[in-house]
Amino acid sequence: MAANGLAFGQFVYLASGYESADVPKAPVRGIAVAIATFACTIHMISPRGGIYLSNAFAAVKVTMLVFIILTWVVAAAGGFGNLVGIYTDLLHPQEAFRGSSHAAYSYAEAFLAVCFAYDGWNQANYVSDAASRGSI
């Protein structure tokens, strides 16, 4: 949860025009603490509200994933014409993995990347479980 909050704080500063080397550490940590406090407060006050918020974020994630897949299908079918540029040959399945490694380490690294891409879905459960046991 802390790493997600820090990443959010850094992205806020990057979106406001800062370069990655110029992002101040103290305000980013303040944003991270505020985000963690906000998430814990929502789950503490209304566990159902926290579940609704988590479901809304999950719906956004799934919508983006479907959009990416549909965009690939349209681009592979030539629906964008020359807008995609010189990389249209990489959209075809027989070319998509050209040059990739077949080493076991690469497979393990790819598996972990996929697992961590969907990490965070269970963090709300940690907070709501602690709240239901009276630990908070």
C-alpha positions in Angstrom: 0.0 0.0 0.0 2.9 2.3 0.8 4.5 1.7 -2.6 1.3 2.4 -4.4 0.9 5.7 -2.5 4.4 6.8 -3.2 3.9 6.0 -6.9 0.7 8.0 -6.9 2.5 10.9 -5.4 5.3 10.8 -7.9 2.8 10.6 -10.8 0.9 13.6 -9.4 4.2 15.6 -9.6 5.1 14.2 -13.0 1.7 15.1 -14.3 2.1 18.7 -13.0 5.2 19.2 -15.1 8.1 18.2 -12.9 10.9 16.2 -14.3 11.5 12.8 -12.6 14.8 13.9 -11.1 13.2 17.1 -9.7 10.3 15.5 -7.8 10.5 16.5 -4.1 10.5 13.6 -1.7 8.7 15.2 1.3 5.5 16.2 -0.5 5.4 12.9 -2.3 5.5 11.1 1.1 2.8 13.5 2.3 0.5 12.6 -0.6 1.2 8.9 0.0 0.2 9.2 3.7 -2.9 11.2 2.7 -3.9 8.5 0.1 -3.3 5.7 2.6 -5.3 7.6 5.3 -8.1 8.2 2.8 -8.3 4.5 1.8 -8.3 3.3 5.4 -10.8 5.9 6.5 -13.2 4.9 3.7 -13.0 1.2 4.8 -13.2 2.1 8.4 -16.3 4.3 8.1 -18.1 2.3 5.4 -16.8 -1.1 4.4 -19.5 -1.3 1.7 -18.4 2.1 0.3 -14.8 0.9 0.2 -16.0 -2.2 -1.7 -17.9 0.0 -4.1 -14.8 2.2 -4.7 -12.6 -0.9 -5.2 -15.2 -2.3 -7.7 -15.2 1.0 -9.5 -11.4 0.9 -9.9 -11.6 -2.8 -11.0 -14.2 -1.8 -13.6 -11.9 0.9 -14.9 -9.0 -1.6 -15.1 -11.1 -4.2 -17.0 -12.5 -1.5 -19.3 -8.9 -0.3 -20.2 -7.8 -3.9 -20.8 -10.7 -4.6 -23.1 -10.0 -1.3 -24.9 -6.4 -2.2 -25.4 -7.4 -5.6 -26.8 -10.0 -4.1 -29.2 -7.5 -1.5 -30.3 -5.1 -4.2 -31.2 -7.7 -6.1 -33.2 -8.7 -3.0 -35.1 -5.1 -2.0 -35.7 -4.2 -5.6 -36.8 -7.1 -5.5 -39.3 -5.8 -2.2 -40.7 -8.5 -0.1 -39.3 -6.1 2.8 -38.5 -4.5 2.9 -41.9 -1.0 4.5 -41.7 -1.6 6.2 -38.4 0.1 3.3 -36.6 3.3 3.8 -38.6 6.0 1.3 -39.4 5.2 -1.0 -36.4 2.1 -2.5 -37.9 4.0 -5.7 -38.8 4.5 -6.3 -35.0 0.7 -6.5 -34.5 0.4 -9.8 -36.2 0.5 -12.8 -33.9 3.2 -14.6 -35.8 5.5 -11.5 -35.4 4.5 -10.4 -31.9 7.1 -12.5 -30.1 9.9 -12.3 -32.6 13.3 -12.0 -30.8 11.9 -12.9 -27.4 13.9 -15.1 -25.1 13.0 -18.7 -24.4 15.0 -18.9 -21.1 13.3 -20.1 -18.0 14.2 -16.8 -16.2 12.4 -14.8 -18.9 9.2 -16.9 -18.4 9.4 -16.4 -14.6 10.0 -12.7 -15.0 7.0 -12.4 -17.3 4.8 -14.4 -14.9 5.8 -12.1 -12.0 5.1 -9.0 -14.2 1.6 -10.2 -14.9 1.0 -11.1 -11.2 2.2 -7.7 -10.0 0.2 -5.9 -12.7 -3.0 -6.9 -10.9 -1.5 -6.5 -7.4 -3.5 -4.3 -5.0 -6.9 -5.9 -5.5 -6.7 -7.5 -2.0 -5.3 -4.5 0.0 -8.8 -3.3 0.8 -9.5 -6.8 2.3 -6.6 -6.4 4.7 -8.0 -3.1 6.0 -11.6 -4.4 6.2 -10.5 -7.6 8.0 -8.5 -5.6 10.5 -11.5 -3.3 11.1 -13.9 -6.2 11.6 -11.5 -7.8 14.2 -11.2 -4.5 16.0 -7.5 -4.1 15.3 -7.9 -0.6 13.9 
